[in-house]
Amino acid sequence: MKKKCPVCGKEYDELANFCGDCGIELKPLPNKCSAEKHPLCKGQTVPDNQKYCIYCGALTNYALKKKDGER
């Protein structure tokens, strides 16, 4: 999954460990509902292995990314 620098916001692939501009250690973006259609799923993070939002049924962003990569 992509990683994002918490300081400058630059995005990197999952292999990067540090921001090339800031030198800050990068963390993976959290797994969330990809649609956020229901008030309860907006801004909520879910476990990395969860595939569907339990509130609205949409794919999580990790599952969506995996599905797009298989095409």
mmCIF file of the N, C-alpha and C atoms, coordinates in Angstrom:
data_MODEL
# 
_entry.id   MODEL 
# 
loop_
_atom_site.group_PDB 
_atom_site.id 
_atom_site.type_symbol 
_atom_site.label_atom_id 
_atom_site.label_alt_id 
_atom_site.label_comp_id 
_atom_site.label_asym_id 
_atom_site.label_entity_id 
_atom_site.label_seq_id 
_atom_site.pdbx_PDB_ins_code 
_atom_site.Cartn_x 
_atom_site.Cartn_y 
_atom_site.Cartn_z 
_atom_site.occupancy 
_atom_site.B_iso_or_equiv 
_atom_site.pdbx_formal_charge 
_atom_site.auth_seq_id 
_atom_site.auth_comp_id 
_atom_site.auth_asym_id 
_atom_site.auth_atom_id 
_atom_site.pdbx_PDB_model_num 
ATOM 1   N N  . MET A 1 1  ? 0.824   -1.175 0.000   1.00 0.00 ? 1  MET A N  1 
ATOM 2   C CA . MET A 1 1  ? 0.000   0.000  0.000   1.00 0.00 ? 1  MET A CA 1 
ATOM 3   C C  . MET A 1 1  ? 0.877   1.252  0.000   1.00 0.00 ? 1  MET A C  1 
ATOM 4   N N  . LYS A 1 2  ? 0.340   2.307  -0.541  1.00 0.00 ? 2  LYS A N  1 
ATOM 5   C CA . LYS A 1 2  ? 1.107   3.545  -0.603  1.00 0.00 ? 2  LYS A CA 1 
ATOM 6   C C  . LYS A 1 2  ? 1.390   4.094  0.783   1.00 0.00 ? 2  LYS A C  1 
ATOM 7   N N  . LYS A 1 3  ? 2.442   4.885  0.848   1.00 0.00 ? 3  LYS A N  1 
ATOM 8   C CA . LYS A 1 3  ? 2.795   5.574  2.086   1.00 0.00 ? 3  LYS A CA 1 
ATOM 9   C C  . LYS A 1 3  ? 2.789   7.069  1.797   1.00 0.00 ? 3  LYS A C  1 
ATOM 10  N N  . LYS A 1 4  ? 2.509   7.864  2.821   1.00 0.00 ? 4  LYS A N  1 
ATOM 11  C CA . LYS A 1 4  ? 2.438   9.312  2.658   1.00 0.00 ? 4  LYS A CA 1 
ATOM 12  C C  . LYS A 1 4  ? 3.256   9.974  3.749   1.00 0.00 ? 4  LYS A C  1 
ATOM 13  N N  . CYS A 1 5  ? 4.062   10.965 3.361   1.00 0.00 ? 5  CYS A N  1 
ATOM 14  C CA . CYS A 1 5  ? 4.860   11.704 4.332   1.00 0.00 ? 5  CYS A CA 1 
ATOM 15  C C  . CYS A 1 5  ? 3.935   12.545 5.206   1.00 0.00 ? 5  CYS A C  1 
ATOM 16  N N  . PRO A 1 6  ? 4.044   12.417 6.532   1.00 0.00 ? 6  PRO A N  1 
ATOM 17  C CA . PRO A 1 6  ? 3.181   13.201 7.419   1.00 0.00 ? 6  PRO A CA 1 
ATOM 18  C C  . PRO A 1 6  ? 3.543   14.684 7.461   1.00 0.00 ? 6  PRO A C  1 
ATOM 19  N N  . VAL A 1 7  ? 4.709   15.037 6.942   1.00 0.00 ? 7  VAL A N  1 
ATOM 20  C CA . VAL A 1 7  ? 5.142   16.438 6.973   1.00 0.00 ? 7  VAL A CA 1 
ATOM 21  C C  . VAL A 1 7  ? 4.784   17.164 5.677   1.00 0.00 ? 7  VAL A C  1 
ATOM 22  N N  . CYS A 1 8  ? 5.235   16.632 4.532   1.00 0.00 ? 8  CYS A N  1 
ATOM 23  C CA . CYS A 1 8  ? 5.019   17.341 3.265   1.00 0.00 ? 8  CYS A CA 1 
ATOM 24  C C  . CYS A 1 8  ? 3.870   16.782 2.426   1.00 0.00 ? 8  CYS A C  1 
ATOM 25  N N  . GLY A 1 9  ? 3.398   15.573 2.761   1.00 0.00 ? 9  GLY A N  1 
ATOM 26  C CA . GLY A 1 9  ? 2.269   14.991 2.045   1.00 0.00 ? 9  GLY A CA 1 
ATOM 27  C C  . GLY A 1 9  ? 2.626   14.231 0.776   1.00 0.00 ? 9  GLY A C  1 
ATOM 28  N N  . LYS A 1 10 ? 3.904   14.147 0.446   1.00 0.00 ? 10 LYS A N  1 
ATOM 29  C CA . LYS A 1 10 ? 4.323   13.441 -0.762  1.00 0.00 ? 10 LYS A CA 1 
ATOM 30  C C  . LYS A 1 10 ? 4.040   11.946 -0.595  1.00 0.00 ? 10 LYS A C  1 
ATOM 31  N N  . GLU A 1 11 ? 3.503   11.302 -1.665  1.00 0.00 ? 11 GLU A N  1 
ATOM 32  C CA . GLU A 1 11 ? 3.178   9.876  -1.616  1.00 0.00 ? 11 GLU A CA 1 
ATOM 33  C C  . GLU A 1 11 ? 4.288   9.043  -2.239  1.00 0.00 ? 11 GLU A C  1 
ATOM 34  N N  . TYR A 1 12 ? 4.493   7.870  -1.653  1.00 0.00 ? 12 TYR A N  1 
ATOM 35  C CA . TYR A 1 12 ? 5.520   6.927  -2.102  1.00 0.00 ? 12 TYR A CA 1 
ATOM 36  C C  . TYR A 1 12 ? 4.912   5.537  -2.225  1.00 0.00 ? 12 TYR A C  1 
ATOM 37  N N  . ASP A 1 13 ? 5.608   4.639  -2.928  1.00 0.00 ? 13 ASP A N  1 
ATOM 38  C CA . ASP A 1 13 ? 5.142   3.257  -3.001  1.00 0.00 ? 13 ASP A CA 1 
ATOM 39  C C  . ASP A 1 13 ? 5.469   2.543  -1.694  1.00 0.00 ? 13 ASP A C  1 
ATOM 40  N N  . GLU A 1 14 ? 5.002   1.305  -1.583  1.00 0.00 ? 14 GLU A N  1 
ATOM 41  C CA . GLU A 1 14 ? 5.132   0.576  -0.323  1.00 0.00 ? 14 GLU A CA 1 
ATOM 42  C C  . GLU A 1 14 ? 6.561   0.205  0.035   1.00 0.00 ? 14 GLU A C  1 
ATOM 43  N N  . LEU A 1 15 ? 7.489   0.282  -0.905  1.00 0.00 ? 15 LEU A N  1 
ATOM 44  C CA . LEU A 1 15 ? 8.879   -0.075 -0.628  1.00 0.00 ? 15 LEU A CA 1 
ATOM 45  C C  . LEU A 1 15 ? 9.670   1.050  0.042   1.00 0.00 ? 15 LEU A C  1 
ATOM 46  N N  . ALA A 1 16 ? 9.210   2.281  -0.094  1.00 0.00 ? 16 ALA A N  1 
ATOM 47  C CA . ALA A 1 16 ? 9.915   3.426  0.485   1.00 0.00 ? 16 ALA A CA 1 
ATOM 48  C C  . ALA A 1 16 ? 9.776   3.421  2.010   1.00 0.00 ? 16 ALA A C  1 
ATOM 49  N N  . ASN A 1 17 ? 10.853  3.779  2.692   1.00 0.00 ? 17 ASN A N  1 
ATOM 50  C CA . ASN A 1 17 ? 10.833  3.835  4.153   1.00 0.00 ? 17 ASN A CA 1 
ATOM 51  C C  . ASN A 1 17 ? 10.986  5.247  4.710   1.00 0.00 ? 17 ASN A C  1 
ATOM 52  N N  . PHE A 1 18 ? 11.550  6.160  3.911   1.00 0.00 ? 18 PHE A N  1 
ATOM 53  C CA . PHE A 1 18 ? 11.768  7.531  4.353   1.00 0.00 ? 18 PHE A CA 1 
ATOM 54  C C  . PHE A 1 18 ? 11.416  8.502  3.231   1.00 0.00 ? 18 PHE A C  1 
ATOM 55  N N  . CYS A 1 19 ? 10.955  9.697  3.597   1.00 0.00 ? 19 CYS A N  1 
ATOM 56  C CA . CYS A 1 19 ? 10.636  10.733 2.621   1.00 0.00 ? 19 CYS A CA 1 
ATOM 57  C C  . CYS A 1 19 ? 11.933  11.266 2.019   1.00 0.00 ? 19 CYS A C  1 
ATOM 58  N N  . GLY A 1 20 ? 11.982  11.372 0.713   1.00 0.00 ? 20 GLY A N  1 
ATOM 59  C CA . GLY A 1 20 ? 13.156  11.885 0.022   1.00 0.00 ? 20 GLY A CA 1 
ATOM 60  C C  . GLY A 1 20 ? 13.362  13.375 0.225   1.00 0.00 ? 20 GLY A C  1 
ATOM 61  N N  . ASP A 1 21 ? 12.303  14.100 0.597   1.00 0.00 ? 21 ASP A N  1 
ATOM 62  C CA . ASP A 1 21 ? 12.405  15.541 0.811   1.00 0.00 ? 21 ASP A CA 1 
ATOM 63  C C  . ASP A 1 21 ? 12.620  15.907 2.276   1.00 0.00 ? 21 ASP A C  1 
ATOM 64  N N  . CYS A 1 22 ? 11.939  15.214 3.180   1.00 0.00 ? 22 CYS A N  1 
ATOM 65  C CA . CYS A 1 22 ? 11.970  15.562 4.611   1.00 0.00 ? 22 CYS A CA 1 
ATOM 66  C C  . CYS A 1 22 ? 12.842  14.643 5.455   1.00 0.00 ? 22 CYS A C  1 
ATOM 67  N N  . GLY A 1 23 ? 13.070  13.427 4.987   1.00 0.00 ? 23 GLY A N  1 
ATOM 68  C CA . GLY A 1 23 ? 13.829  12.461 5.766   1.00 0.00 ? 23 GLY A CA 1 
ATOM 69  C C  . GLY A 1 23 ? 13.019  11.795 6.867   1.00 0.00 ? 23 GLY A C  1 
ATOM 70  N N  . ILE A 1 24 ? 11.722  12.063 6.899   1.00 0.00 ? 24 ILE A N  1 
ATOM 71  C CA . ILE A 1 24 ? 10.838  11.500 7.927   1.00 0.00 ? 24 ILE A CA 1 
ATOM 72  C C  . ILE A 1 24 ? 10.513  10.044 7.578   1.00 0.00 ? 24 ILE A C  1 
ATOM 73  N N  . GLU A 1 25 ? 10.427  9.192  8.614   1.00 0.00 ? 25 GLU A N  1 
ATOM 74  C CA . GLU A 1 25 ? 10.041  7.801  8.388   1.00 0.00 ? 25 GLU A CA 1 
ATOM 75  C C  . GLU A 1 25 ? 8.594   7.742  7.898   1.00 0.00 ? 25 GLU A C  1 
ATOM 76  N N  . LEU A 1 26 ? 8.368   6.937  6.857   1.00 0.00 ? 26 LEU A N  1 
ATOM 77  C CA . LEU A 1 26 ? 7.045   6.828  6.254   1.00 0.00 ? 26 LEU A CA 1 
ATOM 78  C C  . LEU A 1 26 ? 6.263   5.672  6.852   1.00 0.00 ? 26 LEU A C  1 
ATOM 79  N N  . LYS A 1 27 ? 4.974   5.874  7.023   1.00 0.00 ? 27 LYS A N  1 
ATOM 80  C CA . LYS A 1 27 ? 4.058   4.846  7.511   1.00 0.00 ? 27 LYS A CA 1 
ATOM 81  C C  . LYS A 1 27 ? 3.028   4.575  6.411   1.00 0.00 ? 27 LYS A C  1 
ATOM 82  N N  . PRO A 1 28 ? 2.531   3.332  6.296   1.00 0.00 ? 28 PRO A N  1 
ATOM 83  C CA . PRO A 1 28 ? 1.498   3.049  5.298   1.00 0.00 ? 28 PRO A CA 1 
ATOM 84  C C  . PRO A 1 28 ? 0.222   3.852  5.583   1.00 0.00 ? 28 PRO A C  1 
ATOM 85  N N  . LEU A 1 29 ? -0.501  4.219  4.522   1.00 0.00 ? 29 LEU A N  1 
ATOM 86  C CA . LEU A 1 29 ? -1.781  4.878  4.711   1.00 0.00 ? 29 LEU A CA 1 
ATOM 87  C C  . LEU A 1 29 ? -2.738  3.875  5.351   1.00 0.00 ? 29 LEU A C  1 
ATOM 88  N N  . PRO A 1 30 ? -3.580  4.307  6.260   1.00 0.00 ? 30 PRO A N  1 
ATOM 89  C CA . PRO A 1 30 ? -4.475  3.361  6.942   1.00 0.00 ? 30 PRO A CA 1 
ATOM 90  C C  . PRO A 1 30 ? -5.545  2.800  6.005   1.00 0.00 ? 30 PRO A C  1 
ATOM 91  N N  . ASN A 1 31 ? -6.012  1.602  6.316   1.00 0.00 ? 31 ASN A N  1 
ATOM 92  C CA . ASN A 1 31 ? -7.096  0.973  5.573   1.00 0.00 ? 31 ASN A CA 1 
ATOM 93  C C  . ASN A 1 31 ? -8.409  1.606  6.024   1.00 0.00 ? 31 ASN A C  1 
ATOM 94  N N  . LYS A 1 32 ? -9.201  2.100  5.060   1.00 0.00 ? 32 LYS A N  1 
ATOM 95  C CA . LYS A 1 32 ? -10.466 2.780  5.342   1.00 0.00 ? 32 LYS A CA 1 
ATOM 96  C C  . LYS A 1 32 ? -11.518 2.355  4.331   1.00 0.00 ? 32 LYS A C  1 
ATOM 97  N N  . CYS A 1 33 ? -12.752 2.731  4.595   1.00 0.00 ? 33 CYS A N  1 
ATOM 98  C CA . CYS A 1 33 ? -13.838 2.526  3.637   1.00 0.00 ? 33 CYS A CA 1 
ATOM 99  C C  . CYS A 1 33 ? -13.539 3.369  2.402   1.00 0.00 ? 33 CYS A C  1 
ATOM 100 N N  . SER A 1 34 ? -13.674 2.768  1.211   1.00 0.00 ? 34 SER A N  1 
ATOM 101 C CA . SER A 1 34 ? -13.363 3.511  -0.012  1.00 0.00 ? 34 SER A CA 1 
ATOM 102 C C  . SER A 1 34 ? -14.474 4.475  -0.407  1.00 0.00 ? 34 SER A C  1 
ATOM 103 N N  . ALA A 1 35 ? -15.704 4.243  0.062   1.00 0.00 ? 35 ALA A N  1 
ATOM 104 C CA . ALA A 1 35 ? -16.829 5.081  -0.345  1.00 0.00 ? 35 ALA A CA 1 
ATOM 105 C C  . ALA A 1 35 ? -17.246 6.083  0.728   1.00 0.00 ? 35 ALA A C  1 
ATOM 106 N N  . GLU A 1 36 ? -17.147 5.698  1.998   1.00 0.00 ? 36 GLU A N  1 
ATOM 107 C CA . GLU A 1 36 ? -17.575 6.530  3.123   1.00 0.00 ? 36 GLU A CA 1 
ATOM 108 C C  . GLU A 1 36 ? -18.994 7.064  2.907   1.00 0.00 ? 36 GLU A C  1 
ATOM 109 N N  . LYS A 1 37 ? -19.930 6.162  2.551   1.00 0.00 ? 37 LYS A N  1 
ATOM 110 C CA . LYS A 1 37 ? -21.323 6.525  2.278   1.00 0.00 ? 37 LYS A CA 1 
ATOM 111 C C  . LYS A 1 37 ? -22.143 6.709  3.556   1.00 0.00 ? 37 LYS A C  1 
ATOM 112 N N  . HIS A 1 38 ? -21.734 6.074  4.621   1.00 0.00 ? 38 HIS A N  1 
ATOM 113 C CA . HIS A 1 38 ? -22.486 6.102  5.879   1.00 0.00 ? 38 HIS A CA 1 
ATOM 114 C C  . HIS A 1 38 ? -21.736 6.974  6.888   1.00 0.00 ? 38 HIS A C  1 
ATOM 115 N N  . PRO A 1 39 ? -22.437 7.738  7.709   1.00 0.00 ? 39 PRO A N  1 
ATOM 116 C CA . PRO A 1 39 ? -21.757 8.588  8.689   1.00 0.00 ? 39 PRO A CA 1 
ATOM 117 C C  . PRO A 1 39 ? -20.799 7.834  9.613   1.00 0.00 ? 39 PRO A C  1 
ATOM 118 N N  . LEU A 1 40 ? -21.123 6.580  9.934   1.00 0.00 ? 40 LEU A N  1 
ATOM 119 C CA . LEU A 1 40 ? -20.264 5.815  10.841  1.00 0.00 ? 40 LEU A CA 1 
ATOM 120 C C  . LEU A 1 40 ? -18.951 5.373  10.203  1.00 0.00 ? 40 LEU A C  1 
ATOM 121 N N  . CYS A 1 41 ? -18.893 5.303  8.878   1.00 0.00 ? 41 CYS A N  1 
ATOM 122 C CA . CYS A 1 41 ? -17.655 4.843  8.248   1.00 0.00 ? 41 CYS A CA 1 
ATOM 123 C C  . CYS A 1 41 ? -16.741 5.997  7.826   1.00 0.00 ? 41 CYS A C  1 
ATOM 124 N N  . LYS A 1 42 ? -17.205 7.209  7.913   1.00 0.00 ? 42 LYS A N  1 
ATOM 125 C CA . LYS A 1 42 ? -16.376 8.353  7.518   1.00 0.00 ? 42 LYS A CA 1 
ATOM 126 C C  . LYS A 1 42 ? -15.224 8.537  8.490   1.00 0.00 ? 42 LYS A C  1 
ATOM 127 N N  . GLY A 1 43 ? -14.010 8.448  7.972   1.00 0.00 ? 43 GLY A N  1 
ATOM 128 C CA . GLY A 1 43 ? -12.816 8.673  8.772   1.00 0.00 ? 43 GLY A CA 1 
ATOM 129 C C  . GLY A 1 43 ? -12.395 7.506  9.647   1.00 0.00 ? 43 GLY A C  1 
ATOM 130 N N  . GLN A 1 44 ? -13.161 6.422  9.642   1.00 0.00 ? 44 GLN A N  1 
ATOM 131 C CA . GLN A 1 44 ? -12.822 5.259  10.458  1.00 0.00 ? 44 GLN A CA 1 
ATOM 132 C C  . GLN A 1 44 ? -11.734 4.430  9.787   1.00 0.00 ? 44 GLN A C  1 
ATOM 133 N N  . THR A 1 45 ? -10.774 3.981  10.548  1.00 0.00 ? 45 THR A N  1 
ATOM 134 C CA . THR A 1 45 ? -9.784  3.043  10.018  1.00 0.00 ? 45 THR A CA 1 
ATOM 135 C C  . THR A 1 45 ? -10.211 1.638  10.420  1.00 0.00 ? 45 THR A C  1 
ATOM 136 N N  . VAL A 1 46 ? -9.836  0.670  9.584   1.00 0.00 ? 46 VAL A N  1 
ATOM 137 C CA . VAL A 1 46 ? -10.201 -0.725 9.823   1.00 0.00 ? 46 VAL A CA 1 
ATOM 138 C C  . VAL A 1 46 ? -8.939  -1.577 9.760   1.00 0.00 ? 46 VAL A C  1 
ATOM 139 N N  . PRO A 1 47 ? -8.994  -2.814 10.272  1.00 0.00 ? 47 PRO A N  1 
ATOM 140 C CA . PRO A 1 47 ? -7.819  -3.679 10.190  1.00 0.00 ? 47 PRO A CA 1 
ATOM 141 C C  . PRO A 1 47 ? -7.365  -3.876 8.743   1.00 0.00 ? 47 PRO A C  1 
ATOM 142 N N  . ASP A 1 48 ? -6.068  -4.058 8.556   1.00 0.00 ? 48 ASP A N  1 
ATOM 143 C CA . ASP A 1 48 ? -5.505  -4.193 7.209   1.00 0.00 ? 48 ASP A CA 1 
ATOM 144 C C  . ASP A 1 48 ? -6.110  -5.346 6.419   1.00 0.00 ? 48 ASP A C  1 
ATOM 145 N N  . ASN A 1 49 ? -6.553  -6.413 7.095   1.00 0.00 ? 49 ASN A N  1 
ATOM 146 C CA . ASN A 1 49 ? -7.083  -7.573 6.379   1.00 0.00 ? 49 ASN A CA 1 
ATOM 147 C C  . ASN A 1 49 ? -8.588  -7.485 6.123   1.00 0.00 ? 49 ASN A C  1 
ATOM 148 N N  . GLN A 1 50 ? -9.243  -6.422 6.584   1.00 0.00 ? 50 GLN A N  1 
ATOM 149 C CA . GLN A 1 50 ? -10.683 -6.262 6.356   1.00 0.00 ? 50 GLN A CA 1 
ATOM 150 C C  . GLN A 1 50 ? -10.916 -5.826 4.919   1.00 0.00 ? 50 GLN A C  1 
ATOM 151 N N  . LYS A 1 51 ? -11.850 -6.504 4.225   1.00 0.00 ? 51 LYS A N  1 
ATOM 152 C CA . LYS A 1 51 ? -12.105 -6.231 2.810   1.00 0.00 ? 51 LYS A CA 1 
ATOM 153 C C  . LYS A 1 51 ? -13.299 -5.322 2.569   1.00 0.00 ? 51 LYS A C  1 
ATOM 154 N N  . TYR A 1 52 ? -14.283 -5.359 3.478   1.00 0.00 ? 52 TYR A N  1 
ATOM 155 C CA . TYR A 1 52 ? -15.504 -4.587 3.277   1.00 0.00 ? 52 TYR A CA 1 
ATOM 156 C C  . TYR A 1 52 ? -15.811 -3.738 4.501   1.00 0.00 ? 52 TYR A C  1 
ATOM 157 N N  . CYS A 1 53 ? -16.403 -2.578 4.257   1.00 0.00 ? 53 CYS A N  1 
ATOM 158 C CA . CYS A 1 53 ? -16.858 -1.703 5.334   1.00 0.00 ? 53 CYS A CA 1 
ATOM 159 C C  . CYS A 1 53 ? -18.060 -2.363 6.003   1.00 0.00 ? 53 CYS A C  1 
ATOM 160 N N  . ILE A 1 54 ? -18.057 -2.425 7.323   1.00 0.00 ? 54 ILE A N  1 
ATOM 161 C CA . ILE A 1 54 ? -19.159 -3.074 8.029   1.00 0.00 ? 54 ILE A CA 1 
ATOM 162 C C  . ILE A 1 54 ? -20.397 -2.177 8.117   1.00 0.00 ? 54 ILE A C  1 
ATOM 163 N N  . TYR A 1 55 ? -20.283 -0.912 7.758   1.00 0.00 ? 55 TYR A N  1 
ATOM 164 C CA . TYR A 1 55 ? -21.408 0.011  7.840   1.00 0.00 ? 55 TYR A CA 1 
ATOM 165 C C  . TYR A 1 55 ? -22.130 0.209  6.513   1.00 0.00 ? 55 TYR A C  1 
ATOM 166 N N  . CYS A 1 56 ? -21.389 0.242  5.399   1.00 0.00 ? 56 CYS A N  1 
ATOM 167 C CA . CYS A 1 56 ? -22.042 0.488  4.109   1.00 0.00 ? 56 CYS A CA 1 
ATOM 168 C C  . CYS A 1 56 ? -21.789 -0.611 3.076   1.00 0.00 ? 56 CYS A C  1 
ATOM 169 N N  . GLY A 1 57 ? -20.892 -1.548 3.365   1.00 0.00 ? 57 GLY A N  1 
ATOM 170 C CA . GLY A 1 57 ? -20.649 -2.670 2.455   1.00 0.00 ? 57 GLY A CA 1 
ATOM 171 C C  . GLY A 1 57 ? -19.675 -2.395 1.329   1.00 0.00 ? 57 GLY A C  1 
ATOM 172 N N  . ALA A 1 58 ? -19.143 -1.196 1.256   1.00 0.00 ? 58 ALA A N  1 
ATOM 173 C CA . ALA A 1 58 ? -18.183 -0.868 0.189   1.00 0.00 ? 58 ALA A CA 1 
ATOM 174 C C  . ALA A 1 58 ? -16.838 -1.539 0.474   1.00 0.00 ? 58 ALA A C  1 
ATOM 175 N N  . LEU A 1 59 ? -16.062 -1.748 -0.578  1.00 0.00 ? 59 LEU A N  1 
ATOM 176 C CA . LEU A 1 59 ? -14.710 -2.273 -0.410  1.00 0.00 ? 59 LEU A CA 1 
ATOM 177 C C  . LEU A 1 59 ? -13.865 -1.281 0.378   1.00 0.00 ? 59 LEU A C  1 
ATOM 178 N N  . THR A 1 60 ? -12.915 -1.792 1.149   1.00 0.00 ? 60 THR A N  1 
ATOM 179 C CA . THR A 1 60 ? -11.961 -0.911 1.812   1.00 0.00 ? 60 THR A CA 1 
ATOM 180 C C  . THR A 1 60 ? -10.930 -0.467 0.777   1.00 0.00 ? 60 THR A C  1 
ATOM 181 N N  . ASN A 1 61 ? -10.164 0.568  1.085   1.00 0.00 ? 61 ASN A N  1 
ATOM 182 C CA . ASN A 1 61 ? -9.202  1.054  0.091   1.00 0.00 ? 61 ASN A CA 1 
ATOM 183 C C  . ASN A 1 61 ? -8.102  0.034  -0.190  1.00 0.00 ? 61 ASN A C  1 
ATOM 184 N N  . TYR A 1 62 ? -7.695  -0.794 0.785   1.00 0.00 ? 62 TYR A N  1 
ATOM 185 C CA . TYR A 1 62 ? -6.699  -1.834 0.529   1.00 0.00 ? 62 TYR A CA 1 
ATOM 186 C C  . TYR A 1 62 ? -7.266  -2.883 -0.420  1.00 0.00 ? 62 TYR A C  1 
ATOM 187 N N  . ALA A 1 63 ? -8.520  -3.316 -0.191  1.00 0.00 ? 63 ALA A N  1 
ATOM 188 C CA . ALA A 1 63 ? -9.149  -4.319 -1.047  1.00 0.00 ? 63 ALA A CA 1 
ATOM 189 C C  . ALA A 1 63 ? -9.368  -3.764 -2.453  1.00 0.00 ? 63 ALA A C  1 
ATOM 190 N N  . LEU A 1 64 ? -9.750  -2.507 -2.550  1.00 0.00 ? 64 LEU A N  1 
ATOM 191 C CA . LEU A 1 64 ? -9.962  -1.865 -3.846  1.00 0.00 ? 64 LEU A CA 1 
ATOM 192 C C  . LEU A 1 64 ? -8.647  -1.785 -4.617  1.00 0.00 ? 64 LEU A C  1 
ATOM 193 N N  . LYS A 1 65 ? -7.581  -1.430 -3.941  1.00 0.00 ? 65 LYS A N  1 
ATOM 194 C CA . LYS A 1 65 ? -6.258  -1.347 -4.569  1.00 0.00 ? 65 LYS A CA 1 
ATOM 195 C C  . LYS A 1 65 ? -5.831  -2.726 -5.071  1.00 0.00 ? 65 LYS A C  1 
ATOM 196 N N  . LYS A 1 66 ? -6.071  -3.747 -4.281  1.00 0.00 ? 66 LYS A N  1 
ATOM 197 C CA . LYS A 1 66 ? -5.716  -5.113 -4.671  1.00 0.00 ? 66 LYS A CA 1 
ATOM 198 C C  . LYS A 1 66 ? -6.528  -5.536 -5.892  1.00 0.00 ? 66 LYS A C  1 
ATOM 199 N N  . LYS A 1 67 ? -7.832  -5.211 -5.904  1.00 0.00 ? 67 LYS A N  1 
ATOM 200 C CA . LYS A 1 67 ? -8.704  -5.553 -7.020  1.00 0.00 ? 67 LYS A CA 1 
ATOM 201 C C  . LYS A 1 67 ? -8.268  -4.837 -8.299  1.00 0.00 ? 67 LYS A C  1 
ATOM 202 N N  . ASP A 1 68 ? -7.918  -3.553 -8.191  1.00 0.00 ? 68 ASP A N  1 
ATOM 203 C CA . ASP A 1 68 ? -7.456  -2.797 -9.363  1.00 0.00 ? 68 ASP A CA 1 
ATOM 204 C C  . ASP A 1 68 ? -6.135  -3.338 -9.890  1.00 0.00 ? 68 ASP A C  1 
ATOM 205 N N  . GLY A 1 69 ? -5.274  -3.844 -9.025  1.00 0.00 ? 69 GLY A N  1 
ATOM 206 C CA . GLY A 1 69 ? -3.997  -4.389 -9.428  1.00 0.00 ? 69 GLY A CA 1 
ATOM 207 C C  . GLY A 1 69 ? -4.122  -5.719 -10.153 1.00 0.00 ? 69 GLY A C  1 
ATOM 208 N N  . GLU A 1 70 ? -5.234  -6.430 -9.967  1.00 0.00 ? 70 GLU A N  1 
ATOM 209 C CA . GLU A 1 70 ? -5.444  -7.724 -10.606 1.00 0.00 ? 70 GLU A CA 1 
ATOM 210 C C  . GLU A 1 70 ? -5.976  -7.596 -12.015 1.00 0.00 ? 70 GLU A C  1 
ATOM 211 N N  . ARG A 1 71 ? -6.410  -6.436 -12.413 1.00 0.00 ? 71 ARG A N  1 
ATOM 212 C CA . ARG A 1 71 ? -6.996  -6.257 -13.758 1.00 0.00 ? 71 ARG A CA 1 
ATOM 213 C C  . ARG A 1 71 ? -5.951  -6.304 -14.828 1.00 0.00 ? 71 ARG A C  1 
# 
